Amino acid sequence: MDIFLPIAHMDVNLLVILFFGGIVGFLSGLVGVGGGFLITPLLLFIGVPPLVAVASGAAQIVGTSASGSYAHWRLGNVDFRMALVLLVGSWTGGAVGVHIAKVLQAGGDFGTIVTFLYVGLLGIVGASMLIESVNALRGSRRNKQGKTDTTEASGNGGWMTRLPLQMNFPVSQLKLSLIVPVVIGFGVGILTSLMGVGGGFIMVPVMIYMLRMPTKVVVGTSLFQLLFTTAEVSILQAGVNHAVDPFLALVLVIGSALGTQWGTRLGTRLPGEQLRLILALVVVAVAVKMLFGILIKPHDVYSLVLAQ
């Protein structure tokens, strides 16, 4: 069953798009990422234009994040104070990123830049998380503490405690400068505009390894922050670049809303080390797939059809 996408100017299979949304939603509820790092490449693989894939992917994350953050809020896994501070930076970065995307699209370089950004960022983040997750699982087994999250710690030290504008975050058991999450949010906002991602694949590792937040709280807080960041970017992309395809985004949201609920239920039952390992494997797999797409030449660079 095919549907026509008016902004993308193409036909797509309805069930395929629903499946894409369901997979992304499941991962979102499981590990706290919006899924944009996965949905944008999937849409590119089936021929959706880069800017439409980025903008519609961001719109889809709004639905995914809303469903996931509500589920985690009911479980007490959302640090609202941290999320609001992150939003100050991400909203600013989102507005800046939309205008950068407009300039790149006008120059014809948008698709190439997005692809290289994905491969680079996903490769670095995925490899780092994979190494840490494997080491954490080994350490957990060695200490016979299967339910202990070896990466989590209450509070943090170092340079973040010496910066001005210190603030307490009771849910995350942290005290740190407001400057740190604002800067992190700003970078995530730009990524959301340029890559169609909520920034969860960057935000989640940073919140776990840099801010030292508990993994379960990271998942819910990340989704809550992504909800408002992607909502802002989607509105700006629709108004400035006219790139959001409403039919594509709607079908993706329906699939992801269902998948998110299943992922949330499973995520609450798994230890933090296993959640991070799952996210790392997904990130690395997408990076490798996109890298092959860059390196392997197509069989037919040009094709010529002659009328008979």
C-alpha positions in Angstrom: 0.0 0.0 0.0 1.6 3.2 -1.2 1.0 6.8 -0.2 2.1 10.0 -1.9 4.3 12.4 -0.1 3.5 16.0 -1.3 6.7 17.7 0.0 9.1 14.8 -1.0 7.2 14.4 -4.4 7.4 10.6 -4.2 5.4 7.4 -3.4 6.4 5.3 -0.4 5.1 2.1 1.1 2.9 2.8 4.2 3.9 -0.4 6.0 7.6 0.3 5.6 7.3 3.8 7.1 5.2 2.4 10.0 7.9 -0.2 10.6 10.6 2.4 10.6 8.6 4.4 13.1 8.1 1.4 15.3 11.7 0.4 15.4 12.8 4.0 16.2 10.2 4.3 18.9 11.2 1.1 20.5 14.9 2.2 20.7 13.7 5.6 22.0 11.8 4.1 24.9 14.6 1.6 25.6 17.7 3.9 25.7 16.4 7.5 25.7 17.3 8.7 22.2 14.9 10.4 19.9 15.9 8.0 17.1 16.7 10.7 14.6 20.2 9.3 14.1 18.4 6.2 12.8 15.3 7.5 11.1 17.1 10.0 8.9 19.4 7.4 7.3 16.5 5.0 6.8 14.6 7.7 5.0 17.6 8.5 2.9 18.0 4.8 2.0 14.5 4.7 0.4 15.1 7.9 -1.6 13.6 10.7 0.5 15.4 14.0 -0.2 18.0 14.9 2.5 16.3 18.1 3.8 12.9 16.5 3.8 14.3 13.5 5.7 16.0 15.7 8.2 13.0 18.0 8.8 10.4 15.2 8.9 12.6 13.1 11.1 12.8 15.9 13.6 9.0 16.2 13.5 8.6 12.5 14.1 10.8 12.7 17.2 8.3 15.1 18.7 5.7 12.3 18.9 8.3 9.7 20.0 9.7 11.9 22.8 6.2 12.9 24.0 5.2 9.2 24.4 8.5 8.2 25.9 8.8 11.1 28.4 5.3 10.6 29.7 6.0 6.9 30.3 9.2 7.7 32.1 7.6 10.6 34.1 5.1 8.1 35.5 8.1 6.0 36.7 9.8 9.0 38.3 12.8 9.0 35.8 12.7 12.6 34.7 14.9 15.4 36.1 12.8 18.4 35.1 15.3 21.0 36.5 18.1 19.5 34.3 15.9 19.3 31.3 14.8 23.0 31.5 18.4 24.1 31.8 19.4 22.0 28.7 16.4 23.5 26.8 17.8 27.1 27.3 20.8 26.0 25.2 19.1 23.7 22.7 16.4 26.2 21.7 19.1 28.8 20.9 21.2 26.2 19.0 18.1 25.0 17.1 17.3 28.5 15.8 21.0 29.0 14.7 21.1 25.5 13.1 18.0 26.0 11.0 19.5 29.1 9.3 22.8 27.2 8.8 20.8 24.4 7.1 19.1 27.0 4.8 22.5 28.3 3.7 23.9 24.8 3.0 20.8 23.8 1.1 21.1 26.9 -1.1 24.7 26.0 -1.9 23.8 22.4 -2.8 26.1 20.9 -0.1 23.5 19.9 2.5 23.2 16.1 1.6 27.0 15.6 1.5 27.6 17.4 4.8 24.8 15.6 6.6 26.2 12.2 5.5 29.7 12.9 6.7 28.5 14.4 10.0 26.6 11.2 10.6 29.5 8.9 9.9 31.9 10.9 12.0 29.8 11.5 15.0 28.1 8.1 15.1 31.5 6.3 14.7 33.2 8.2 17.5 30.3 8.1 19.9 29.4 4.5 19.1 32.9 3.1 19.4 33.5 5.0 22.7 30.2 3.7 24.2 30.9 0.1 23.0 34.3 0.0 24.6 33.0 1.4 27.9 29.9 -0.8 28.0 31.9 -4.0 27.4 34.4 -3.0 30.2 31.5 -2.2 32.5 29.8 -5.5 31.9 33.1 -7.3 32.6 33.6 -5.4 35.8 30.1 -6.0 36.9 30.5 -9.8 36.5 33.9 -9.7 38.1 32.5 -8.1 41.2 29.3 -10.3 41.2 27.1 -7.2 41.3 24.9 -7.7 38.3 22.5 -4.9 39.3 25.2 -2.4 39.9 25.7 0.3 37.3 29.5 0.7 37.4 29.5 4.0 35.5 26.9 5.8 37.7 28.0 7.9 40.6 26.2 10.5 42.7 27.8 13.9 42.2 30.8 14.8 40.2 34.1 16.6 40.7 36.7 18.4 38.8 36.4 21.6 36.7 32.6 21.5 36.6 32.3 22.2 40.4 34.7 25.2 40.1 32.7 27.1 37.5 30.3 29.9 38.5 26.5 29.6 38.6 26.4 26.4 40.6 23.0 24.7 40.9 21.7 21.6 42.7 19.8 18.8 40.8 18.3 16.6 43.5 16.8 14.0 41.2 20.2 13.4 39.5 22.0 13.9 42.8 24.3 16.4 41.2 25.6 19.9 41.8 27.3 21.7 38.9 27.5 24.9 36.9 24.5 25.9 34.7 27.1 26.8 32.0 27.8 23.1 31.3 24.3 21.9 30.4 23.5 25.1 28.6 26.5 24.6 26.3 25.7 21.0 25.8 22.1 21.9 24.9 23.3 24.5 22.4 25.4 21.9 20.5 22.5 19.4 20.5 20.1 22.1 19.1 22.4 22.7 16.1 22.7 19.0 15.5 18.9 18.7 15.6 18.6 21.3 12.8 21.4 20.0 10.6 20.9 16.2 11.0 17.2 15.7 12.0 18.3 14.2 15.3 17.1 15.0 18.7 20.7 14.8 19.8 20.0 11.8 22.1 22.9 9.8 20.7 25.2 12.6 21.8 23.1 13.8 24.8 22.8 10.4 26.5 26.5 9.5 26.5 27.4 13.1 27.7 24.8 12.9 30.6 26.1 9.5 31.6 29.8 9.9 31.3 30.4 13.6 31.7 27.6 14.7 34.0 27.6 11.3 35.8 23.8 11.1 35.9 22.1 7.7 36.7 21.2 5.9 33.5 17.5 5.5 34.3 17.2 9.2 35.0 19.2 10.0 31.8 16.7 8.2 29.6 13.6 10.0 30.9 15.3 13.4 31.1 16.7 13.1 27.6 13.3 12.3 26.1 11.7 15.2 27.9 14.3 17.6 26.6 14.1 16.2 23.1 10.4 16.8 23.0 10.7 20.6 23.2 13.9 20.9 21.2 12.5 19.0 18.2 9.2 20.7 18.4 10.9 24.1 18.0 13.1 22.8 15.1 10.2 21.3 13.3 8.2 24.5 13.4 11.2 26.5 12.2 12.0 23.9 9.5 8.4 24.1 8.3 8.3 27.9 8.3 11.8 28.7 7.0 12.7 25.8 4.7 9.2 24.3 4.0 10.7 20.9 4.4 8.4 19.0 6.8 6.3 16.4 5.0 3.1 16.2 7.1 2.0 12.7 5.8 5.5 11.2 6.3 5.8 12.7 9.8 2.3 11.5 10.8 2.9 7.9 9.8 6.2 7.8 11.5 4.7 9.2 14.7 2.0 6.6 14.8 4.5 3.8 14.5 6.9 5.3 17.0 4.3 6.0 19.6 3.5 2.3 19.7 7.1 1.2 19.7 8.1 3.6 22.5 5.7 2.1 25.0 7.2 -1.4 24.4 10.7 -0.1 24.7 10.0 1.8 27.9 8.7 -1.3 29.6 11.7 -3.4 28.6 14.2 -0.6 29.5 13.0 -0.4 33.1 13.9 -4.1 33.5 17.5 -4.0 32.2 20.6 -2.9 34.0 22.3 0.3 32.9 25.3 -1.5 31.4 23.1 -3.5 29.1 21.1 -0.4 28.0 24.3 1.4 27.1 25.6 -1.7 25.2 22.4 -1.9 23.1 22.6 1.8 22.2 26.3 1.5 21.3 25.7 -1.5 19.0 22.9 0.4 17.2 25.0 3.5 16.8 28.0 1.6 15.4 25.8 -0.4 13.0 24.3 2.7 11.5 27.7 4.4 11.1 29.1 1.3 9.4 26.2 1.2 7.0 26.5 4.8 6.0 30.3 4.5 5.6 29.8 1.6 3.2 27.4 3.8 1.3 30.1 6.5 0.9 33.0 4.1 0.0 31.3 1.6 -2.3 30.7 2.9 -5.8 27.3 2.2 -7.4 27.1 -0.4 -10.2 25.8 2.2 -12.7 26.9 5.8 -12.1 24.9 6.9 -15.1 22.1 5.1 -16.9 20.6 6.0 -20.4 17.2 4.8 -21.5 16.6 4.9 -25.3 13.0 5.0 -26.6 12.3 2.5 -29.2 
